[in-house]
């Protein structure tokens, strides 16, 4: 897609954190935004108002828990009903339940896999027919460096994020003939609510592991998403690492 202005973009898990920054960045490029949320209605509606104020020609908040296949499909259907098309899908919804495998329950495993991996399949499955009929589109799946190198106490999260990378490659192969590009972004440690809640002594240890010596901002990830949508017409099946060098 060479033009972001007027494009219809769905961002899952957009009410806060990286998803919110992505929606704001794309809104500044005058995209039409679907702000998806599962529970944070107030934050999603506040974001819609901000997007409209700052440049997006149109933005709507749509509630859907994308870890449920029926709700994920409804999100796409409501997007088509409202806008008539979908030009880009940014899969960002995710949770974490961090425990060592000794303490990790089957429920903990399934909950994270369902939200962080299966939801990506559900939304792409629902949207692919529209992308195929249009003969164009961009899908960006937010993964994590943890899916590439692992991290203590995050077996479920790492498995889901690694699975996203494999899924992205297969989907890219299958949809390339329809001029649909699909890529993954693997952020490193990013300054979100999840990171700010980490104890200071742990943060010090984390910073020592990052060659650039700092954590990233949500806006840096958002600019990566915008680049892939606007200028990534010849990029597909790839992983963009925005991680300060923590994984090379």
C-alpha positions as CSV (number, residue, x, y, z in Angstrom):
1,X,0.0,0.0,0.0
2,X,1.6,3.2,-1.1
3,X,-1.0,5.5,0.5
4,X,-2.0,5.6,4.1
5,X,-4.5,8.5,3.8
6,X,-8.0,7.2,3.7
7,X,-7.0,3.5,4.2
8,X,-9.1,1.4,6.6
9,X,-6.9,-0.1,9.3
10,X,-8.0,-2.4,12.1
11,X,-5.8,-2.5,15.2
12,X,-6.5,-5.2,17.8
13,X,-5.8,-4.4,21.5
14,X,-5.6,-0.7,20.6
15,X,-6.9,0.9,23.8
16,X,-3.5,1.1,25.5
17,X,0.2,0.5,25.2
18,X,1.7,-0.3,21.8
19,X,-1.6,-0.7,20.2
20,X,-2.7,2.8,21.2
21,X,0.6,4.2,19.8
22,X,0.1,2.4,16.6
23,X,-3.5,3.7,16.2
24,X,-2.2,7.3,16.9
25,X,0.6,7.0,14.4
26,X,-1.7,5.8,11.7
27,X,-4.3,8.3,12.5
28,X,-1.8,11.1,12.1
29,X,-1.3,9.7,8.6
30,X,-5.0,10.2,8.0
31,X,-5.9,6.5,8.1
32,X,-9.5,5.5,9.0
33,X,-9.1,3.5,12.3
34,X,-11.0,0.6,13.9
35,X,-9.9,0.7,17.5
36,X,-10.5,-2.8,18.9
37,X,-10.8,-3.5,22.6
38,X,-11.9,-6.3,24.8
39,X,-12.7,-4.6,28.1
40,X,-11.3,-1.1,28.1
41,X,-14.3,0.7,26.6
42,X,-13.5,4.1,28.2
43,X,-9.9,4.1,27.0
44,X,-11.0,3.0,23.5
45,X,-13.6,5.8,23.2
46,X,-11.1,8.4,24.5
47,X,-8.6,7.2,21.9
48,X,-11.3,7.6,19.1
49,X,-11.9,11.1,20.2
50,X,-8.2,11.9,20.2
51,X,-7.7,10.3,16.7
52,X,-10.5,12.4,15.3
53,X,-9.1,15.5,16.8
54,X,-5.5,14.9,15.6
55,X,-6.1,14.0,11.9
56,X,-7.9,10.7,11.3
57,X,-10.9,11.3,9.0
58,X,-12.9,8.6,10.7
59,X,-12.4,6.3,13.7
60,X,-14.7,3.8,15.6
61,X,-14.3,1.7,18.6
62,X,-15.4,-1.9,18.2
63,X,-15.6,-4.3,21.2
64,X,-14.5,-7.8,20.5
65,X,-12.5,-10.4,22.5
66,X,-10.4,-11.6,19.6
67,X,-9.4,-14.7,21.6
68,X,-12.9,-16.0,20.7
69,X,-13.2,-16.9,17.0
70,X,-16.8,-15.7,16.7
71,X,-16.0,-12.3,18.2
72,X,-12.8,-12.0,16.0
73,X,-14.9,-12.7,12.9
74,X,-17.5,-10.2,14.1
75,X,-14.8,-7.5,14.4
76,X,-13.9,-7.9,10.7
77,X,-17.6,-8.1,9.6
78,X,-18.4,-4.9,11.5
79,X,-15.4,-3.2,9.9
80,X,-16.6,-4.2,6.4
81,X,-20.2,-3.2,7.3
82,X,-19.0,0.3,8.5
83,X,-16.3,1.1,6.0
84,X,-17.0,-1.2,3.1
85,X,-13.4,-2.5,3.0
86,X,-10.3,-3.3,5.0
87,X,-6.8,-2.2,3.8
88,X,-4.6,-3.2,6.8
89,X,-4.9,-5.4,9.8
90,X,-2.5,-5.0,12.8
91,X,-2.7,-7.9,15.2
92,X,-1.5,-6.6,18.6
93,X,-3.8,-8.0,21.2
94,X,-1.9,-9.9,23.9
95,X,-1.6,-10.8,27.6
96,X,1.0,-12.4,29.7
97,X,0.9,-14.8,32.7
98,X,4.5,-15.2,33.7
99,X,5.5,-18.2,35.9
100,X,8.2,-20.8,35.8
101,X,7.1,-24.1,34.2
102,X,7.0,-25.7,37.6
103,X,4.2,-23.3,38.6
104,X,2.6,-22.8,35.2
105,X,-0.8,-24.4,35.0
106,X,-2.5,-25.8,31.9
107,X,-5.0,-23.0,32.2
108,X,-2.2,-20.4,32.3
109,X,-0.8,-22.0,29.1
110,X,-4.0,-22.2,27.2
111,X,-5.2,-18.7,28.1
112,X,-2.0,-17.0,26.8
113,X,-1.8,-19.2,23.6
114,X,-5.5,-18.5,22.9
115,X,-5.1,-14.7,23.2
116,X,-1.5,-14.2,21.9
117,X,-1.4,-16.7,19.1
118,X,-4.8,-18.1,18.2
119,X,-6.5,-14.7,17.9
120,X,-4.1,-13.8,15.1
121,X,-5.3,-16.7,13.1
122,X,-8.9,-15.9,13.8
123,X,-8.7,-12.3,12.5
124,X,-6.6,-13.2,9.5
125,X,-8.9,-16.1,8.7
126,X,-11.9,-13.7,8.8
127,X,-10.2,-10.9,6.8
128,X,-8.4,-12.9,4.1
129,X,-11.4,-13.2,1.9
130,X,-11.8,-9.4,1.7
131,X,-8.0,-8.9,1.1
132,X,-8.1,-11.6,-1.7
133,X,-11.1,-10.1,-3.4
134,X,-9.5,-6.6,-3.2
135,X,-6.2,-7.9,-4.6
136,X,-4.3,-5.8,-2.0
137,X,-3.7,-5.5,1.7
138,X,-1.2,-5.4,4.5
139,X,-1.1,-7.5,7.7
140,X,1.3,-6.9,10.5
141,X,1.5,-9.2,13.5
142,X,3.1,-8.0,16.7
143,X,5.3,-10.7,18.1
144,X,8.2,-10.3,20.5
145,X,12.0,-10.9,20.9
146,X,10.9,-13.4,23.6
147,X,9.6,-15.6,20.8
148,X,13.1,-15.5,19.2
149,X,15.4,-16.0,22.2
150,X,13.1,-17.1,25.1
151,X,12.9,-15.6,28.6
152,X,12.8,-17.3,32.0
153,X,9.2,-17.7,33.3
154,X,7.6,-17.0,29.9
155,X,7.2,-20.5,28.3
156,X,3.6,-19.8,27.3
157,X,4.3,-16.2,26.0
158,X,7.5,-17.3,24.2
159,X,5.7,-20.2,22.5
160,X,2.9,-17.9,21.3
161,X,5.2,-15.2,20.1
162,X,7.4,-17.8,18.2
163,X,4.2,-19.3,16.7
164,X,3.3,-15.8,15.4
165,X,6.5,-15.7,13.4
166,X,5.9,-19.1,11.8
167,X,2.3,-18.3,11.1
168,X,3.3,-15.0,9.5
169,X,5.7,-16.8,7.1
170,X,3.0,-19.3,6.0
171,X,0.3,-16.7,5.6
172,X,2.7,-14.6,3.5
173,X,3.4,-17.5,1.2
174,X,-0.3,-18.2,0.7
175,X,-1.5,-14.6,0.2
176,X,1.3,-13.3,-1.9
177,X,-0.5,-14.2,-5.1
178,X,-3.2,-11.7,-4.0
179,X,-0.8,-8.9,-3.5
180,X,-1.2,-9.1,0.3
181,X,1.9,-8.6,2.4
182,X,2.2,-10.1,5.8
183,X,5.1,-9.3,8.2
184,X,5.9,-9.6,11.9
185,X,7.4,-7.0,14.3
186,X,9.4,-8.2,17.3
187,X,9.7,-5.4,19.9
188,X,12.2,-5.7,22.7
189,X,11.5,-4.1,26.1
190,X,9.1,-1.2,25.5
191,X,8.1,1.4,28.0
192,X,4.5,0.4,28.5
193,X,2.4,-0.2,31.7
194,X,3.8,-3.8,31.8
195,X,7.4,-2.5,31.9
196,X,6.8,0.4,34.3
197,X,5.5,-2.1,36.8
198,X,8.8,-4.0,37.0
199,X,10.8,-3.4,40.2
200,X,13.7,-0.9,39.8
201,X,16.4,-3.5,40.5
202,X,15.1,-5.7,37.8
203,X,15.0,-2.8,35.4
204,X,18.6,-2.2,36.1
205,X,19.4,-5.8,35.1
206,X,17.3,-5.4,32.0
207,X,19.1,-2.3,30.8
208,X,22.5,-4.0,31.2
209,X,21.3,-6.6,28.7
210,X,20.4,-4.0,26.0
211,X,23.3,-2.9,23.9
212,X,21.7,0.5,23.3
213,X,21.3,0.9,27.0
214,X,17.6,1.9,27.0
215,X,14.1,0.5,26.5
216,X,12.1,1.5,23.4
217,X,9.1,3.6,23.2
218,X,5.7,2.5,21.9
219,X,6.0,5.2,19.2
220,X,9.1,3.5,17.8
221,X,7.2,0.3,17.3
222,X,4.3,2.3,15.8
223,X,6.6,3.9,13.2
224,X,7.7,0.5,12.2
225,X,4.1,-0.5,11.6
226,X,3.6,2.6,9.5
227,X,6.7,2.0,7.4
228,X,5.5,-1.6,6.6
229,X,2.0,-0.3,5.6
230,X,3.2,2.7,3.5
231,X,6.5,1.5,2.1
232,X,6.6,-2.3,2.6
233,X,5.1,-3.3,-0.8
234,X,8.1,-5.5,-1.6
235,X,8.5,-6.8,2.0
236,X,6.6,-10.0,3.0
237,X,7.1,-12.9,5.3
238,X,9.8,-11.0,7.3
239,X,10.5,-10.1,10.9
240,X,11.3,-6.5,11.8
241,X,13.3,-6.4,15.1
242,X,12.8,-3.2,17.1
243,X,14.7,-4.2,20.2
244,X,17.8,-2.1,20.9
245,X,20.0,-5.0,20.1
246,X,19.0,-7.3,22.8
247,X,18.6,-10.1,20.2
248,X,20.7,-10.0,17.0
